[in-house]
C-alpha cells in the first residue's frame, strides 16, 4: 500500500509526547534490553515488534479490563488494545531513532455487527515505510509478522465489506481513538465508545 506522510519532516516521526513517551525510564530500559541483542537497526525493529506483539497480550484476548493508552503504561501493565500496543511499539522504535508513524484500518467488528478502527504502525527502513501490526496473533489464523516489502498484517482489508486501509501515515495517534482510550472506565466501556473510523 502506498502511504502518504501527514508531515513532510521525518523528525515529526521521531518525536516524544504525552502518548509516545519514549524518554520515560521504562521505555528506555526495555529499548536498551532489546538493543543489547540486536546486531543492527533492522534486527532491533524486529525485536521491538515481536516484544510488543508477543509479550504484551491484547486485552481482549486475556479478558483484562485496564485501558492503558500511554506507551510506558502499556509496557508497565503489559496489556492494551491494538492502538495502545501501537503506541508502545512506536515509543520503542523512536527511542532508537527509527522513524515510526501511525496507520489505521476500518475493519468489520463481529462483536458489534459494525466496524471498528484498527491501529498499527509503519516503520521507516531502507528508505521506505513498511506497515507492521503488533496486535498479537491468534490460533484462528491471525498471523502478523515483521516484514519489509510484502505486508504480513493481522487482517488484510476486504473492500467488498466496506473495510478501508487509510493511506495517511500520521506522526501522532488518532485524536478520536485517543479520546476514547482516555475516557474509558474499562475495556467494556471502551468498546461502547471506540470509533468505527477516523
N, C-alpha and C positions, 0 to 999 in steps of 0.2 A: 504494500500500500504506500502511496506517495504521501508523505507527511509535510505539512506546511508549518514552519516555525511561527508562533504567535509574535515573538520578538526576534529581531534580526541579530542582536548581540548575544553571542554564546555565553557571556558572563551571567546573563539572566538565568541560565540553566545550571548555574553553579551556586546560586545564592542560598543563604540560610535565612529562615524567617521563623515565625511562630510555629508553623507546622513542620517544615523541613529543618529541624533544629540540629543541624549536623555539627555544631560546635558543642553540643551537650556532652558531658563526660561519658555517659553510657554509649552514645553513638560512636564517640572517638575510640572507646575501649573495644567495642565489637569490631569496628573497622580495622583497628590495629591488629587484633587477633586474626582476622581474615587475611590481612595483608602479609602476615608472617609466613603463611604457607602458600602464597600466590607468587608465581615466578614473574608475572607481568600484568599489565593493565587488563588484558583480556581474561586471564585466569582469575584476577580479583573480581571483575564484574560477574563472572560465572559463579564464583564462590558466594558473593553477596546475594545474588539472585537465589541460589539454592538454599542459602541460610534462611532467607525470608520465606521462600516457598515451603520449606520442609520443617524448620524449627519453630515457626510461628503459625500454628494452625488457624484456619479461617474459623471465626467464632460460630458460624452456622454449623460447621462440621462437628464441633465439640460440644455444642449446646451452651457455651459461655455467654453471659449476658452483658459483660462490660462493653463499652463503646469507646475505646481509645481512638484518638484522631491525630495526636502529635506523634511524630516519629519516635522520639525517646520513650513515650508511654507505650507504644506498640511493642517496642523492644523489651521494655521492663515487664509488661503484663503478659507478653508472649501470646497475644491474640489480637484479632481485628478482622474487619471485613475487607473486601478486595481493595477499596480505596485507601483504607488505613494502612494496609500492607504495602501499597504502592508508595505511601508517604515514607514508610520505614526504608524501603529499598532505595528510593531517591536520596534519602539522607546518607545512607551508607555509600552510595556511589559518588555523590557530591563531596563527601568527606575525603575522598581520594582523588578529587579534581576530575571526575568523569562527568561531563555534561549529561544531565538527565531531565527529561520533561514528562509531563503527564498526558496520557491519552485516554480516550473513553470510547465505550461501545454502548449502544442501546440494544439490550437483549431481552428476549421473552423471559418472563418470570413465571414458571409453572406453579409457584405457590400462590400467586395472585391473579392468574389468568390475564395479566397485563405485561408491562415492561419494567425493566429496572436498569439503571445506569451501572455499568461495569467499569471499574478503574484499573488501568495498567500503566506502565511507564515505557518510555523509549530512551535508549542509551545511545550516545554518540561514540562510535568506534570506527576506525578505518575510514574516517571522513564521511560517514553516513549515519542516519538514525535507524535504530532497529528496535521494534516493539518487543517487550517482554512482559509476561503475565505471571506475577508471583502469587496468584490466588491460592494455590495449593491443589495438588492432584487428588483424584477420586478414583475408586475402583471401577466406576461405571464408564470409564473411557476418557475422563478428563486427564490429559497428559501434557501439561505445559512444560516446555524445555527451554533452556537458554539457547538461543540460536541467532546467528548472524547470517543474513541472507534470507533463506526461506523461514517464514514465521512458524513457531510452534506454540500458539496461544491455547488457552483453555477452551475457548469457544470461537470458532470462525462464525462470522455473521451469516444469516440466511436472509437475503434481501426479499425473498418471496413471503417471508413472515414479517416484513417491515422492520427487520433488525438493521442497525446502522453502525458503520465504522465512522467515527468522527475523524476527519483528516487533520485537524489542527493540533499541533504539539504545544501544550501550554507550559509556561515556566512556573506557574503556581497552580495548586489544586483548584478544582471547580468550586466556585463560591456556593452553588446550590447544594452540592454534595457535602461540602464542609459545614454549612449551616445545619444540615440535618444531623450530621455526626455530633456537632457541638451541643445541639438542643435535645438530643435523645436521652431519655431517662434510663433506657436499657435497650438491648437489641430488638426486643419485640416492639417497643415504641418506635425504634428506628425504622423497622420495616413498614410501619404505617405512614411515615413521613418522608421516606427516602425517595429521591426524584426518579422519574422514569426516563428522563432525557436531560440534556444540557439546557 
